[in-house]
């Protein structure tokens, strides 16, 4: 229902506006605490506006209204890099919070995630195929050029029968996330 209200608002603008994907932000709060099943809807798409109208979804973890000095709905600090791994490797228009980039000591990680997005050619309309979304973790192929794994289970592209091609690990942050790019 929440996602539908945001899409209805975008429709009311004639599809000329984008909106903050608050639904994805909220779902990520829970999903990254071993509830990765929340990242897939009944149609097999990403949850949030990202799954229905990704070209109009501004994905984010925090902004000046939720984090910073306001602190109304801050993203869990221990999950920031995992959250950014998700939004920077998925369709939509990801927004990096200024404070996170300059004041949280994760600038190098964010720069590397941006590079993964660039190399894979991910954009606001990229395709997503979700292979796993359960209590142990999440796996998705994005734009046919990148695979991301979030969570604590043992997985790599060679273990996925439906995943064609040759893959090279680009980032390995252990149980938090791993990213592979197609060679």
N, C-alpha and C positions, 0 to 999 in steps of 0.2 A: 504494500500500500504506500509506503514512504517513497519508494522508487517511482511508483506511478504518479504521485503528486508532483515530483520534480519533472518528470517527462511531460506531464500535462502543462506545467508552467512553460517549458521550452516550446511545446506545441502552440501555446497561446501567443508566443512571440513570432509565430510563423516559422519557427525553426531557425531564426536568425541569431539567437542568443545561446550561450552555453551556461552551465550552472555548476556550482561546486557539488561534487558527488559525495554528499554528506552520508548517503547510505553506505557507500564503500568504506568510508572512514570508520563509521560505526561498526560495521561488520568486521573490519580488520582488528579492532580493539579486542574482540573475542576470539576471532579465528587464529590469531597468532599465539594464543594460549591453549594450544592443542585442540582447537575446534576448527580445523582447516576445512571440514565439511561445509562450513558456512560460506565458503568461497565459490560454490557452484549452486546454480538455481535448478529447478526441476527440468528445465529444457537443456541443461548441460552448459549453460553460459555463465560468465562471471556475474556475480551479484552486483547490485548497484546500477546506476545509470550506465556505467561502463558496459554492462551486458546487453542493454537495449539500444542505446544511442551513443556509442563511444565517441563519435566525433563532436558531441556536445557535452561530454563529461570532463570537468576539471577535477582530476583526482588530487588529493592532498592528504597529509597527515595532521598538519596543524597550520593555523594562520594567526594573525594578530588577534582574532576574536576568541580562539580556543586555547592558544598556548601563550608563550611569552609572559608578560606581566599579568595578563588577564587570568590565565590558569583555569578557565571554565570547563574545558574538556580536553586536557592535554593527552597526547598520545603516550602510551607507556614507554618510558625512557629506554628500558632494556630491549625494546622491540623496534626501535627507530630504524636501524639498518635493514631489518627484515621487512618492515613496512615499505621502506623506499625501494627495496629490491622488487617488491610486488608492483608498486605503481609505476616504476620506471621501466619495467619490462612488459607492461601491458598497454593496450590501446587507451585512448583518452589523451588528455593534455595534462601531464603531471606537473604539479607545482611544488617546488622545493621551498620550504620556509627559510627565510633569511637567517633567522637565529640558528637553525640547524646547520646551515652551510658554514656560517662564520664563527659560531660560538660554542658548538657542541663537540668539536674534535672529530667529526666524521666527514670532513670535506673530501679527503682522499677517497673514501669509500663511495661517496656520492659521485665524484668525478669518474670513478671507474664504472659505476652503474650507468652513468650518462653515456660513456663510451660503448658499453655493451648495447645500449639502445640504438646508438648511431650505427654501429657495425652491422647490427641485425636489420637495420632499416625499419624499425618499429615506428609507427605513426598513429594518429588518432583513430584510424579505421582498420588497423591491423587485425588479422584473424587470430582467434584463440581456440585451441583444442585442449580441453582439460582431460588428463588421463587419470589422475587420482585426486581425491579430496575427501579425506577421512580424519580420524583423530590423530593419526601418526604424521600426516603431512599432505602436501599438495604438489602436483606436477602438472605443468602445462607447456604446450608448444605454442609459441607466439610468432606470427608472421612467417611461419615455415622455416625460420632461420635461427631461432633461439629456443632453448628449453630451460625452464627454471624449476627447481625443487626447493620447497620450503619444508622444514620439519626434520624429524628425528629418525626417519626410516631409511633403510639401505636401498638406494635406487641409483641407477645411472642409465643413460640412453640405451646401452646394450641389453638391458633387462626388459625393454619395451618392444614387443614383437611388432606393433603397429607403427613404430617410429623408424622411418627409412632414413638413410643417409649416414654420413660419417660426421661425428661430433667431437669437438675438442673443448675440454673444460676451460672456461674463461675466468671464473671466480669460484673460490671454494672457501666459504665461511662456516664450514663444519655443519653442525646441526641447525644453524640458522637458515642458510640457503646455499645453493650451488647453481651456477649458470653455465650452460654449454652453448657454443655457437657452431652452426653448420660449417664444415670445412669446404 
